[in-house]
Amino acid sequence: MISTGFSISFGLDELADCQDHKNDGNPKPRVEVPVQEIREPLIDILEEAGFTMILAELPGITRQDIKLSLKEDLLTISASRDQRRYYKEVLLPGPHARQRLKFSCNNGILEIRAFK
């Protein structure tokens, strides 16, 4: 029989399983823990006259799924839909005002214009 796939363990659980197996010969049943995958989108930053344009690839995401946060020069992009989750912190070249932030999303491409 051929088995494919992978297993991820965190902490000392695997070591404890080995110890339990050595002591009584009966291995403890493994508990499967779902892993929440957060992807980091690909980002392009373009300096234009009067604004900074940020382009991000977020496949499967719509405009309603996106949350943006801006503190001076740190832009945080987060988005989630069904099983897809994205998160990215982008350092902008200088401070920008939150009120002057415009964005659109078309076919999973997020376009943000941060006016100076």
Order of alpha helices (4+ residues) and beta strands (2+ residues): alpha-beta-beta-beta-beta-beta-beta-beta
